[in-house]
Amino acid sequence: MTEDIHPSTHPPLPPTTEDDRVSWLRLLRSRRVGIATFYRLLAEHGTAQAALDALPDVARAAGVEDYKLCPLGVVHAELAAGRATGARQIFITDPDYPDMLRRIHDAPPMLWAVGNSAVLTRPMVAIVGARNAADVIEALPEEPDADPALPSLLRGTPPLRRAKHRCRKRLMRVGPTTR
């Protein structure tokens, strides 16, 4: 996972106004815009609003006719629902965005947080189901199947079982964390 999804040598400009935050969310929620595409468009166009302005032409050049951006009403409804539950947005450019999450190659540009976000700075472990998880696991450093520490039932099995075993071994080396 050496590929950097931030094609620019500069990090994305943070959304500093409410309009910027709406534009980031609208770009993220627009059809056919995933995380990698979000960062590529931001790098190519400088701001989320400029990327939104260019997106219909980008889609047309890719063979998608009648491209429609995520409607503003959908974005405003998500913002209202988030605020109604007491959630707040944390953007990748914010200082309280989890540092370890920021380090992964396809970190979400924005998170919704509820409660004490200071817990995001604590050491933690997360195992999250994701699309293309097998590709991510395959990119992890492999331990040879002949590793005598690897139980025989895991030798030669799908990479997910080997990855779970590697994670468990690493956790055992680190030991318990304090609460």
C-alpha positions in Angstrom: 0.0 0.0 0.0 2.6 2.4 -1.0 0.4 4.3 -3.4 -0.5 7.7 -2.1 -4.1 8.7 -2.8 -3.3 12.4 -2.3 -1.8 13.1 -5.8 -0.8 16.6 -4.7 2.3 17.2 -2.6 0.1 19.4 -0.5 -2.7 18.0 1.8 -6.3 19.0 0.9 -7.4 22.4 2.0 -9.6 22.1 5.0 -13.3 23.1 4.7 -13.3 26.3 6.7 -16.9 27.6 6.0 -20.3 26.0 6.2 -20.4 26.2 2.3 -17.1 24.3 2.2 -18.4 21.6 4.5 -21.6 21.3 2.4 -19.4 21.0 -0.7 -17.2 18.3 0.8 -20.2 16.2 1.8 -22.0 16.8 -1.5 -18.9 15.6 -3.4 -18.6 12.6 -1.2 -22.3 11.7 -1.6 -22.3 12.2 -5.4 -22.8 9.1 -7.6 -19.6 7.3 -8.6 -17.4 9.4 -6.2 -15.6 7.1 -3.8 -12.7 8.1 -1.5 -10.0 7.8 -4.1 -12.0 9.8 -6.6 -12.8 12.4 -4.0 -9.1 13.0 -3.3 -8.2 13.0 -7.0 -10.9 15.5 -7.8 -9.9 17.7 -4.9 -6.2 17.6 -6.0 -7.1 18.4 -9.6 -9.6 21.2 -8.9 -8.4 22.7 -5.6 -11.7 22.8 -3.8 -14.7 20.6 -3.4 -16.9 23.3 -5.0 -14.6 23.5 -8.1 -14.6 19.7 -8.2 -18.4 19.7 -8.1 -18.5 22.3 -10.9 -16.3 20.0 -13.0 -17.8 16.7 -12.1 -20.6 16.6 -14.8 -18.0 17.2 -17.5 -15.6 14.6 -16.0 -18.5 12.1 -16.0 -19.4 13.0 -19.6 -15.8 12.4 -20.7 -16.0 9.0 -19.0 -19.1 8.2 -21.0 -21.7 8.9 -18.3 -24.5 11.0 -19.8 -27.0 13.1 -17.8 -24.8 13.0 -14.6 -26.5 14.5 -11.6 -24.7 15.7 -8.5 -26.0 14.7 -5.1 -28.9 17.0 -4.5 -28.3 19.8 -2.0 -31.5 18.7 -0.2 -30.0 15.3 0.5 -26.9 16.9 1.9 -28.8 19.4 4.1 -31.0 16.5 5.3 -27.9 14.5 6.3 -26.4 17.5 8.1 -29.7 18.2 9.9 -30.0 14.5 11.0 -26.4 14.5 12.2 -26.9 17.6 14.2 -30.3 16.4 15.6 -28.5 13.4 17.1 -25.7 15.6 18.5 -23.2 14.4 16.0 -20.5 16.6 14.6 -18.4 16.3 11.5 -14.6 15.7 11.8 -12.7 16.2 8.6 -9.4 14.6 7.8 -7.8 18.1 8.0 -9.1 18.6 11.5 -6.6 18.2 14.4 -9.0 15.8 16.2 -9.3 13.4 13.3 -7.8 10.1 14.5 -4.1 10.1 13.5 -3.9 6.4 12.9 -6.9 6.5 10.6 -5.5 9.5 8.8 -2.4 7.4 7.9 -4.2 4.7 5.9 -4.1 5.2 2.2 -7.9 5.6 1.7 -8.9 7.4 4.9 -12.4 8.7 5.0 -12.4 12.5 4.3 -15.0 13.0 6.9 -16.4 11.2 10.0 -19.5 11.8 12.1 -18.7 11.8 15.8 -21.0 11.6 18.8 -19.8 12.0 22.4 -16.3 12.6 23.7 -14.0 12.7 20.6 -11.0 12.8 22.9 -11.2 9.0 23.0 -10.1 9.1 19.3 -6.6 10.0 20.5 -6.3 6.8 22.7 -4.5 3.7 21.5 -7.1 1.5 19.8 -7.8 -1.5 17.7 -10.5 -1.8 15.1 -11.6 -4.6 12.9 -14.1 -3.3 10.3 -15.7 -5.1 7.4 -15.0 -3.2 4.2 -15.4 -3.6 0.5 -12.4 -5.3 -1.2 -11.2 -6.4 2.2 -9.4 -9.4 0.7 -7.2 -6.9 -1.4 -6.2 -5.0 1.8 -5.4 -8.2 3.6 -3.3 -9.5 0.7 -1.3 -6.3 0.9 -0.3 -7.0 4.5 3.2 -8.5 5.0 2.8 -12.2 4.6 4.2 -14.8 7.1 5.2 -18.0 5.3 2.7 -20.8 5.6 5.5 -22.9 7.0 5.8 -20.7 10.1 5.8 -23.2 13.0 3.9 -20.7 15.1 1.0 -20.8 12.7 -1.5 -23.4 13.7 -1.7 -26.2 11.2 -5.4 -25.5 10.5 -4.5 -22.0 9.2 -1.7 -23.1 6.9 -2.8 -22.8 3.2 -6.2 -21.4 4.1 -7.7 -18.2 2.8 -5.8 -15.0 3.5 -8.4 -13.7 5.9 -7.7 -16.4 8.5 -4.0 -15.8 8.3 -4.5 -12.0 8.6 -6.7 -12.5 11.7 -4.0 -14.7 13.2 -1.3 -12.1 12.5 -3.5 -9.4 14.1 -4.0 -11.6 17.2 -0.3 -12.3 17.5 0.5 -8.5 17.2 -2.1 -7.7 19.9 -0.6 -10.3 22.2 2.8 -8.7 21.7 1.5 -5.2 22.5 -0.5 -6.4 25.5 -3.6 -4.9 27.1 -4.1 -1.2 27.0 -5.2 1.0 29.9 -8.7 2.4 29.9 
